[in-house]
Amino acid sequence: MKTFPLLPWLLSFFAFVHSGFGDDKQNGLQVAVTKSTLSRDDQRNGFLYYGDHLDRTQGLKVTITNASFDPMSEGEVEWEILVHKYESTRIVSYHGTEALKALGKAQSVEMTIGAVPIEGYHYGTATTMDKLEWQIVVKRGGVEVFRSASTPNFAALEKRASKSR
């Protein structure tokens, strides 16, 4: 009777599935980016036919880890957040630069960057809100060592965006 070698197939399957998940990793840096609500000032409406107004401030929570065996010098994090307004096709761009401290071996730093207004409405079971897209660039000594974006077509959206005040 033949036995089916199940273990090699399972290991190959899990290795394939796991390769699609995780954080971005480039040049010894591992960067995880998540959206974070910084403040919430939603206006509840007591009437059935009028929706609740959503008024929030969102930013990005960024965790940068030195995944190399060498310490890394200080640098800077350039960020850009695009807010696609829910009521129109308008896109507003917010951008800034944050200082990044020097990182030792396997050391990480967590920072909250950006503070952009997000608006929307909630009608019964339907919610419409502004959509947030982002791009992060890490530079050390003026040289780009890491770049990541929330969507592959970020450059096309950036061209359409109007700059914030």
ZIGI-V206810 format. One record per pair of residues at least 4 apart in sequence whose C-alpha atoms are under 8 Angstrom apart, sorted by the first residue. I is the first residue (numbers start at 1). J is the second residue. Records with the same first field share a line. If there is no record, write none. Layout:
I=J, J
This chain:
5=9
6=10
7=11
8=12
9=13
10=14
11=15
12=16
13=17
14=18
15=19
16=20
17=21
18=22
23=30, 31, 32
24=30, 31, 32, 148
25=29, 30, 31
26=30, 145, 146
27=145, 146
28=66, 67, 68
29=64, 65, 66, 67, 68, 146
30=64, 65, 66, 67
31=62, 63, 64, 65
32=62, 63, 64
33=60, 61, 62, 63
34=60, 61, 62
35=58, 59, 60, 61
36=58, 59, 60, 61
37=56, 57, 58, 59
38=56, 57, 58, 59, 115
39=56, 57, 58
40=54, 55, 56, 57
41=54, 55, 56
42=52, 53, 54, 55, 56
43=52, 53, 54, 55
44=51, 52, 53
45=50, 51, 52, 53
46=50
47=51
48=124
49=123
50=123
51=121, 122, 123, 124
52=121, 122, 123
53=119, 120, 121, 122
54=118, 119, 120, 121, 122, 129
55=117, 118, 119, 120
56=117, 118, 119
57=115, 116, 117, 118
58=114, 115, 116, 117, 118
59=112, 113, 114, 115, 116
60=112, 113, 114
61=110, 111, 112, 113
62=110, 111, 112, 113
63=108, 109, 110, 111
64=108, 109, 110
65=103, 106, 107, 108, 109
66=71, 72, 103, 104, 105, 106, 107, 108
67=105, 106
68=105, 106
69=105, 106
70=104, 105
71=102, 103, 104, 105
72=102, 103, 104, 105
73=101, 102, 103, 140
74=99, 100, 101, 102, 103, 140
75=99, 100, 101, 102, 138, 139, 140, 141, 142
76=97, 98, 99, 100, 138, 139, 140
77=97, 98, 99, 100, 136, 137, 138, 139
78=95, 96, 97, 98, 136, 137, 138, 139
79=95, 96, 97, 113, 114, 134, 135, 136, 137
80=93, 94, 95, 96, 134, 135, 136
81=93, 94, 95, 114, 116, 132, 133, 134, 135
82=91, 92, 93, 94, 132, 133, 134, 157, 158, 161
83=91, 92, 93, 116, 118, 130, 131, 132, 133
84=89, 90, 91, 92, 130, 131, 132, 133
85=89, 90, 91, 92, 119, 129, 130, 131
86=119, 120, 128, 129, 130, 131
90=161, 162
91=157, 160, 161, 162
92=161, 162, 163, 164
93=158, 161, 162, 163, 164
94=114, 116, 163, 164
95=114
96=114
98=113
103=107, 108, 109
118=129, 130, 131
119=129, 130
120=127, 128, 129, 130
121=127, 128, 129
122=126, 127, 128
123=127
133=149, 150, 151, 154
134=149, 150, 151, 154
135=147, 148, 149, 150, 154
136=146, 147, 148, 149
137=144, 145, 146, 147, 148
138=144, 145, 146, 147
139=143, 144, 145, 146
140=144, 145
149=154
150=154
153=157
154=158
155=159
156=160
157=161
